[in-house]
Amino acid sequence: MQLIRIILIVIIVYYLLKLAVRFLLPFMLKYAIRKTQENYQRPYQEPPRKQGEIKVDYAPGKRNQPGEVGEYVDYEEIKD
């Protein structure tokens, strides 16, 4: 009698867990996906700026022009 009771309890618990997972898992996955998207989008969101504030994203550096590659050195070929 004890064995049958234990087996029934195990079966009932199994089906209750299976039913709970079927209904709760989609909500848990949606929550996890939403949180992941928020974490990925956070670095790309700009903080609010005060009126009149200027933000410089790119300051060009000094570039070498084709004529500014280096100094031209004149040389003579020496034969041995």
Backbone atoms as SQL, in Angstrom:
CREATE TABLE atoms (id INTEGER PRIMARY KEY, chain TEXT, resi INTEGER, resn TEXT, atom TEXT, x REAL, y REAL, z REAL);
INSERT INTO atoms VALUES
  (1, 'A', 1, 'MET', 'N', 0.819, -1.194, 0.000),
  (2, 'A', 1, 'MET', 'CA', 0.000, 0.000, 0.000),
  (3, 'A', 1, 'MET', 'C', 0.868, 1.265, 0.000),
  (4, 'A', 2, 'GLN', 'N', 1.948, 1.244, 0.748),
  (5, 'A', 2, 'GLN', 'CA', 2.847, 2.388, 0.797),
  (6, 'A', 2, 'GLN', 'C', 3.494, 2.643, -0.567),
  (7, 'A', 3, 'LEU', 'N', 3.871, 1.557, -1.232),
  (8, 'A', 3, 'LEU', 'CA', 4.532, 1.685, -2.524),
  (9, 'A', 3, 'LEU', 'C', 3.608, 2.327, -3.555),
  (10, 'A', 4, 'ILE', 'N', 2.348, 1.925, -3.563),
  (11, 'A', 4, 'ILE', 'CA', 1.381, 2.495, -4.505),
  (12, 'A', 4, 'ILE', 'C', 1.178, 3.987, -4.210),
  (13, 'A', 5, 'ARG', 'N', 1.117, 4.320, -2.930),
  (14, 'A', 5, 'ARG', 'CA', 0.936, 5.720, -2.539),
  (15, 'A', 5, 'ARG', 'C', 2.119, 6.568, -3.006),
  (16, 'A', 6, 'ILE', 'N', 3.339, 6.091, -2.821),
  (17, 'A', 6, 'ILE', 'CA', 4.541, 6.816, -3.235),
  (18, 'A', 6, 'ILE', 'C', 4.577, 6.981, -4.751),
  (19, 'A', 7, 'ILE', 'N', 4.228, 5.918, -5.459),
  (20, 'A', 7, 'ILE', 'CA', 4.205, 5.976, -6.920),
  (21, 'A', 7, 'ILE', 'C', 3.176, 6.998, -7.396),
  (22, 'A', 8, 'LEU', 'N', 1.997, 7.032, -6.799),
  (23, 'A', 8, 'LEU', 'CA', 0.976, 8.013, -7.170),
  (24, 'A', 8, 'LEU', 'C', 1.435, 9.448, -6.887),
  (25, 'A', 9, 'ILE', 'N', 2.084, 9.660, -5.769),
  (26, 'A', 9, 'ILE', 'CA', 2.572, 10.997, -5.427),
  (27, 'A', 9, 'ILE', 'C', 3.628, 11.441, -6.442),
  (28, 'A', 10, 'VAL', 'N', 4.518, 10.533, -6.808),
  (29, 'A', 10, 'VAL', 'CA', 5.558, 10.866, -7.789),
  (30, 'A', 10, 'VAL', 'C', 4.931, 11.201, -9.140),
  (31, 'A', 11, 'ILE', 'N', 3.960, 10.440, -9.567),
  (32, 'A', 11, 'ILE', 'CA', 3.287, 10.690, -10.844),
  (33, 'A', 11, 'ILE', 'C', 2.550, 12.028, -10.815),
  (34, 'A', 12, 'ILE', 'N', 1.852, 12.317, -9.729),
  (35, 'A', 12, 'ILE', 'CA', 1.122, 13.580, -9.611),
  (36, 'A', 12, 'ILE', 'C', 2.081, 14.759, -9.621),
  (37, 'A', 13, 'VAL', 'N', 3.174, 14.661, -8.881),
  (38, 'A', 13, 'VAL', 'CA', 4.167, 15.742, -8.851),
  (39, 'A', 13, 'VAL', 'C', 4.775, 15.938, -10.243),
  (40, 'A', 14, 'TYR', 'N', 5.059, 14.851, -10.929),
  (41, 'A', 14, 'TYR', 'CA', 5.616, 14.928, -12.282),
  (42, 'A', 14, 'TYR', 'C', 4.689, 15.691, -13.219),
  (43, 'A', 15, 'TYR', 'N', 3.410, 15.344, -13.210),
  (44, 'A', 15, 'TYR', 'CA', 2.470, 16.012, -14.106),
  (45, 'A', 15, 'TYR', 'C', 2.216, 17.464, -13.699),
  (46, 'A', 16, 'LEU', 'N', 2.243, 17.769, -12.412),
  (47, 'A', 16, 'LEU', 'CA', 2.096, 19.161, -11.976),
  (48, 'A', 16, 'LEU', 'C', 3.288, 20.004, -12.429),
  (49, 'A', 17, 'LEU', 'N', 4.491, 19.462, -12.308),
  (50, 'A', 17, 'LEU', 'CA', 5.673, 20.182, -12.774),
  (51, 'A', 17, 'LEU', 'C', 5.641, 20.371, -14.290),
  (52, 'A', 18, 'LYS', 'N', 5.218, 19.336, -14.979),
  (53, 'A', 18, 'LYS', 'CA', 5.129, 19.420, -16.436),
  (54, 'A', 18, 'LYS', 'C', 4.125, 20.500, -16.853),
  (55, 'A', 19, 'LEU', 'N', 3.012, 20.575, -16.173),
  (56, 'A', 19, 'LEU', 'CA', 1.992, 21.578, -16.457),
  (57, 'A', 19, 'LEU', 'C', 2.494, 22.980, -16.104),
  (58, 'A', 20, 'ALA', 'N', 3.177, 23.111, -14.987),
  (59, 'A', 20, 'ALA', 'CA', 3.698, 24.414, -14.567),
  (60, 'A', 20, 'ALA', 'C', 4.750, 24.912, -15.556),
  (61, 'A', 21, 'VAL', 'N', 5.609, 24.030, -16.021),
  (62, 'A', 21, 'VAL', 'CA', 6.641, 24.425, -16.977),
  (63, 'A', 21, 'VAL', 'C', 6.005, 24.854, -18.288),
  (64, 'A', 22, 'ARG', 'N', 4.977, 24.195, -18.704),
  (65, 'A', 22, 'ARG', 'CA', 4.310, 24.532, -19.964),
  (66, 'A', 22, 'ARG', 'C', 3.739, 25.951, -19.930),
  (67, 'A', 23, 'PHE', 'N', 3.247, 26.387, -18.765),
  (68, 'A', 23, 'PHE', 'CA', 2.662, 27.725, -18.677),
  (69, 'A', 23, 'PHE', 'C', 3.664, 28.792, -18.248),
  (70, 'A', 24, 'LEU', 'N', 4.645, 28.455, -17.430),
  (71, 'A', 24, 'LEU', 'CA', 5.572, 29.460, -16.918),
  (72, 'A', 24, 'LEU', 'C', 6.789, 29.682, -17.809),
  (73, 'A', 25, 'LEU', 'N', 7.211, 28.685, -18.541),
  (74, 'A', 25, 'LEU', 'CA', 8.419, 28.801, -19.350),
  (75, 'A', 25, 'LEU', 'C', 8.322, 29.901, -20.406),
  (76, 'A', 26, 'PRO', 'N', 7.223, 30.051, -21.139),
  (77, 'A', 26, 'PRO', 'CA', 7.156, 31.145, -22.118),
  (78, 'A', 26, 'PRO', 'C', 7.310, 32.533, -21.474),
  (79, 'A', 27, 'PHE', 'N', 6.728, 32.744, -20.303),
  (80, 'A', 27, 'PHE', 'CA', 6.859, 34.034, -19.634),
  (81, 'A', 27, 'PHE', 'C', 8.295, 34.270, -19.180),
  (82, 'A', 28, 'MET', 'N', 8.944, 33.235, -18.684),
  (83, 'A', 28, 'MET', 'CA', 10.329, 33.363, -18.236),
  (84, 'A', 28, 'MET', 'C', 11.255, 33.635, -19.420),
  (85, 'A', 29, 'LEU', 'N', 11.014, 32.998, -20.555),
  (86, 'A', 29, 'LEU', 'CA', 11.839, 33.233, -21.738),
  (87, 'A', 29, 'LEU', 'C', 11.637, 34.641, -22.289),
  (88, 'A', 30, 'LYS', 'N', 10.400, 35.118, -22.319),
  (89, 'A', 30, 'LYS', 'CA', 10.138, 36.482, -22.783),
  (90, 'A', 30, 'LYS', 'C', 10.848, 37.497, -21.893),
  (91, 'A', 31, 'TYR', 'N', 10.827, 37.269, -20.588),
  (92, 'A', 31, 'TYR', 'CA', 11.497, 38.165, -19.652),
  (93, 'A', 31, 'TYR', 'C', 13.006, 38.163, -19.889),
  (94, 'A', 32, 'ALA', 'N', 13.585, 36.981, -20.077),
  (95, 'A', 32, 'ALA', 'CA', 15.024, 36.877, -20.297),
  (96, 'A', 32, 'ALA', 'C', 15.427, 37.541, -21.615),
  (97, 'A', 33, 'ILE', 'N', 14.639, 37.358, -22.658),
  (98, 'A', 33, 'ILE', 'CA', 14.940, 37.964, -23.958),
  (99, 'A', 33, 'ILE', 'C', 14.842, 39.486, -23.862),
  (100, 'A', 34, 'ARG', 'N', 13.829, 39.990, -23.180),
  (101, 'A', 34, 'ARG', 'CA', 13.660, 41.438, -23.042),
  (102, 'A', 34, 'ARG', 'C', 14.840, 42.043, -22.273),
  (103, 'A', 35, 'LYS', 'N', 15.269, 41.391, -21.204),
  (104, 'A', 35, 'LYS', 'CA', 16.401, 41.887, -20.420),
  (105, 'A', 35, 'LYS', 'C', 17.686, 41.877, -21.245),
  (106, 'A', 36, 'THR', 'N', 17.882, 40.832, -22.040),
  (107, 'A', 36, 'THR', 'CA', 19.076, 40.744, -22.878),
  (108, 'A', 36, 'THR', 'C', 19.078, 41.858, -23.913),
  (109, 'A', 37, 'GLN', 'N', 17.946, 42.132, -24.532),
  (110, 'A', 37, 'GLN', 'CA', 17.860, 43.210, -25.510),
  (111, 'A', 37, 'GLN', 'C', 18.137, 44.563, -24.859),
  (112, 'A', 38, 'GLU', 'N', 17.628, 44.772, -23.659),
  (113, 'A', 38, 'GLU', 'CA', 17.890, 46.030, -22.961),
  (114, 'A', 38, 'GLU', 'C', 19.371, 46.188, -22.672),
  (115, 'A', 39, 'ASN', 'N', 20.033, 45.112, -22.295),
  (116, 'A', 39, 'ASN', 'CA', 21.461, 45.185, -21.992),
  (117, 'A', 39, 'ASN', 'C', 22.278, 45.483, -23.243),
  (118, 'A', 40, 'TYR', 'N', 21.879, 44.959, -24.386),
  (119, 'A', 40, 'TYR', 'CA', 22.598, 45.228, -25.620),
  (120, 'A', 40, 'TYR', 'C', 22.326, 46.633, -26.140),
  (121, 'A', 41, 'GLN', 'N', 21.151, 47.181, -25.904),
  (122, 'A', 41, 'GLN', 'CA', 20.803, 48.506, -26.413),
  (123, 'A', 41, 'GLN', 'C', 21.292, 49.627, -25.502),
  (124, 'A', 42, 'ARG', 'N', 21.583, 49.329, -24.259),
  (125, 'A', 42, 'ARG', 'CA', 21.973, 50.353, -23.298),
  (126, 'A', 42, 'ARG', 'C', 23.200, 51.156, -23.739),
  (127, 'A', 43, 'PRO', 'N', 24.276, 50.549, -24.246),
  (128, 'A', 43, 'PRO', 'CA', 25.433, 51.369, -24.635),
  (129, 'A', 43, 'PRO', 'C', 25.147, 52.313, -25.795),
  (130, 'A', 44, 'TYR', 'N', 24.154, 52.025, -26.608),
  (131, 'A', 44, 'TYR', 'CA', 23.873, 52.832, -27.783),
  (132, 'A', 44, 'TYR', 'C', 22.888, 53.968, -27.504),
  (133, 'A', 45, 'GLN', 'N', 22.311, 53.988, -26.341),
  (134, 'A', 45, 'GLN', 'CA', 21.372, 55.052, -26.004),
  (135, 'A', 45, 'GLN', 'C', 22.159, 56.260, -25.525),
  (136, 'A', 46, 'GLU', 'N', 21.848, 57.405, -26.080),
  (137, 'A', 46, 'GLU', 'CA', 22.539, 58.625, -25.684),
  (138, 'A', 46, 'GLU', 'C', 21.867, 59.235, -24.462),
  (139, 'A', 47, 'PRO', 'N', 22.670, 59.690, -23.512),
  (140, 'A', 47, 'PRO', 'CA', 22.059, 60.352, -22.350),
  (141, 'A', 47, 'PRO', 'C', 21.474, 61.697, -22.768),
  (142, 'A', 48, 'PRO', 'N', 20.459, 62.156, -22.093),
  (143, 'A', 48, 'PRO', 'CA', 19.857, 63.449, -22.461),
  (144, 'A', 48, 'PRO', 'C', 20.863, 64.577, -22.253),
  (145, 'A', 49, 'ARG', 'N', 20.884, 65.533, -23.191),
  (146, 'A', 49, 'ARG', 'CA', 21.818, 66.657, -23.118),
  (147, 'A', 49, 'ARG', 'C', 21.080, 67.920, -22.716),
  (148, 'A', 50, 'LYS', 'N', 21.828, 68.802, -22.097),
  (149, 'A', 50, 'LYS', 'CA', 21.259, 70.099, -21.753),
  (150, 'A', 50, 'LYS', 'C', 21.169, 70.943, -23.022),
  (151, 'A', 51, 'GLN', 'N', 20.257, 71.881, -23.029),
  (152, 'A', 51, 'GLN', 'CA', 20.081, 72.727, -24.198),
  (153, 'A', 51, 'GLN', 'C', 21.326, 73.585, -24.392),
  (154, 'A', 52, 'GLY', 'N', 21.837, 73.600, -25.607),
  (155, 'A', 52, 'GLY', 'CA', 23.015, 74.384, -25.930),
  (156, 'A', 52, 'GLY', 'C', 24.322, 73.636, -25.728),
  (157, 'A', 53, 'GLU', 'N', 24.273, 72.443, -25.217),
  (158, 'A', 53, 'GLU', 'CA', 25.490, 71.655, -24.995),
  (159, 'A', 53, 'GLU', 'C', 25.963, 71.076, -26.324),
  (160, 'A', 54, 'ILE', 'N', 27.250, 71.071, -26.543),
  (161, 'A', 54, 'ILE', 'CA', 27.823, 70.564, -27.779),
  (162, 'A', 54, 'ILE', 'C', 28.600, 69.297, -27.471),
  (163, 'A', 55, 'LYS', 'N', 28.416, 68.308, -28.310),
  (164, 'A', 55, 'LYS', 'CA', 29.113, 67.039, -28.128),
  (165, 'A', 55, 'LYS', 'C', 29.903, 66.749, -29.402),
  (166, 'A', 56, 'VAL', 'N', 31.195, 66.481, -29.253),
  (167, 'A', 56, 'VAL', 'CA', 32.049, 66.163, -30.388),
  (168, 'A', 56, 'VAL', 'C', 32.334, 64.672, -30.341),
  (169, 'A', 57, 'ASP', 'N', 31.863, 63.946, -31.370),
  (170, 'A', 57, 'ASP', 'CA', 32.071, 62.509, -31.420),
  (171, 'A', 57, 'ASP', 'C', 33.393, 62.141, -32.083),
  (172, 'A', 58, 'TYR', 'N', 33.856, 62.983, -33.001),
  (173, 'A', 58, 'TYR', 'CA', 35.039, 62.645, -33.773),
  (174, 'A', 58, 'TYR', 'C', 35.864, 63.899, -33.992),
  (175, 'A', 59, 'ALA', 'N', 37.100, 63.840, -33.608),
  (176, 'A', 59, 'ALA', 'CA', 38.014, 64.947, -33.861),
  (177, 'A', 59, 'ALA', 'C', 39.093, 64.412, -34.786),
  (178, 'A', 60, 'PRO', 'N', 39.124, 64.884, -36.045),
  (179, 'A', 60, 'PRO', 'CA', 40.098, 64.329, -36.985),
  (180, 'A', 60, 'PRO', 'C', 41.524, 64.664, -36.562),
  (181, 'A', 61, 'GLY', 'N', 42.396, 63.684, -36.696),
  (182, 'A', 61, 'GLY', 'CA', 43.794, 63.882, -36.363),
  (183, 'A', 61, 'GLY', 'C', 44.572, 64.325, -37.579),
  (184, 'A', 62, 'LYS', 'N', 45.859, 64.528, -37.412),
  (185, 'A', 62, 'LYS', 'CA', 46.701, 64.944, -38.524),
  (186, 'A', 62, 'LYS', 'C', 46.941, 63.746, -39.419),
  (187, 'A', 63, 'ARG', 'N', 46.656, 63.898, -40.700),
  (188, 'A', 63, 'ARG', 'CA', 46.849, 62.811, -41.657),
  (189, 'A', 63, 'ARG', 'C', 48.053, 63.130, -42.523),
  (190, 'A', 64, 'ASN', 'N', 48.747, 62.104, -42.906),
  (191, 'A', 64, 'ASN', 'CA', 49.876, 62.283, -43.821),
  (192, 'A', 64, 'ASN', 'C', 49.350, 62.377, -45.246),
  (193, 'A', 65, 'GLN', 'N', 49.700, 63.447, -45.906),
  (194, 'A', 65, 'GLN', 'CA', 49.344, 63.618, -47.303),
  (195, 'A', 65, 'GLN', 'C', 50.390, 62.894, -48.141),
  (196, 'A', 66, 'PRO', 'N', 50.079, 62.580, -49.396),
  (197, 'A', 66, 'PRO', 'CA', 51.058, 61.874, -50.220),
  (198, 'A', 66, 'PRO', 'C', 52.400, 62.612, -50.318),
  (199, 'A', 67, 'GLY', 'N', 52.401, 63.913, -50.288),
  (200, 'A', 67, 'GLY', 'CA', 53.636, 64.681, -50.363),
  (201, 'A', 67, 'GLY', 'C', 54.369, 64.728, -49.028),
  (202, 'A', 68, 'GLU', 'N', 53.730, 64.349, -47.955),
  (203, 'A', 68, 'GLU', 'CA', 54.318, 64.440, -46.625),
  (204, 'A', 68, 'GLU', 'C', 54.770, 63.088, -46.089),
  (205, 'A', 69, 'VAL', 'N', 55.005, 62.150, -46.971),
  (206, 'A', 69, 'VAL', 'CA', 55.364, 60.809, -46.529),
  (207, 'A', 69, 'VAL', 'C', 56.724, 60.813, -45.857),
  (208, 'A', 70, 'GLY', 'N', 57.646, 61.537, -46.414),
  (209, 'A', 70, 'GLY', 'CA', 58.976, 61.602, -45.830),
  (210, 'A', 70, 'GLY', 'C', 59.862, 62.512, -46.648),
  (211, 'A', 71, 'GLU', 'N', 61.088, 62.590, -46.251),
  (212, 'A', 71, 'GLU', 'CA', 62.037, 63.445, -46.937),
  (213, 'A', 71, 'GLU', 'C', 62.667, 62.670, -48.081),
  (214, 'A', 72, 'TYR', 'N', 62.842, 63.314, -49.221),
  (215, 'A', 72, 'TYR', 'CA', 63.470, 62.657, -50.358),
  (216, 'A', 72, 'TYR', 'C', 64.974, 62.764, -50.203),
  (217, 'A', 73, 'VAL', 'N', 65.639, 61.600, -50.309),
  (218, 'A', 73, 'VAL', 'CA', 67.095, 61.590, -50.191),
  (219, 'A', 73, 'VAL', 'C', 67.668, 61.182, -51.540),
  (220, 'A', 74, 'ASP', 'N', 68.475, 62.033, -52.116),
  (221, 'A', 74, 'ASP', 'CA', 69.105, 61.736, -53.393),
  (222, 'A', 74, 'ASP', 'C', 70.336, 60.874, -53.124),
  (223, 'A', 75, 'TYR', 'N', 70.492, 59.838, -53.909),
  (224, 'A', 75, 'TYR', 'CA', 71.656, 58.951, -53.710),
  (225, 'A', 75, 'TYR', 'C', 72.301, 58.639, -55.027),
  (226, 'A', 76, 'GLU', 'N', 73.538, 58.211, -54.944),
  (227, 'A', 76, 'GLU', 'CA', 74.276, 57.803, -56.138),
  (228, 'A', 76, 'GLU', 'C', 74.610, 56.333, -56.003),
  (229, 'A', 77, 'GLU', 'N', 74.527, 55.655, -57.128),
  (230, 'A', 77, 'GLU', 'CA', 74.833, 54.234, -57.105),
  (231, 'A', 77, 'GLU', 'C', 76.351, 54.061, -57.205),
  (232, 'A', 78, 'ILE', 'N', 76.908, 53.238, -56.360),
  (233, 'A', 78, 'ILE', 'CA', 78.351, 52.993, -56.339),
  (234, 'A', 78, 'ILE', 'C', 78.591, 51.609, -56.888),
  (235, 'A', 79, 'LYS', 'N', 79.498, 51.510, -57.872),
  (236, 'A', 79, 'LYS', 'CA', 79.830, 50.208, -58.457),
  (237, 'A', 79, 'LYS', 'C', 81.096, 49.701, -57.773),
  (238, 'A', 80, 'ASP', 'N', 81.115, 48.402, -57.505),
  (239, 'A', 80, 'ASP', 'CA', 82.295, 47.802, -56.864),
  (240, 'A', 80, 'ASP', 'C', 83.394, 47.548, -57.840);
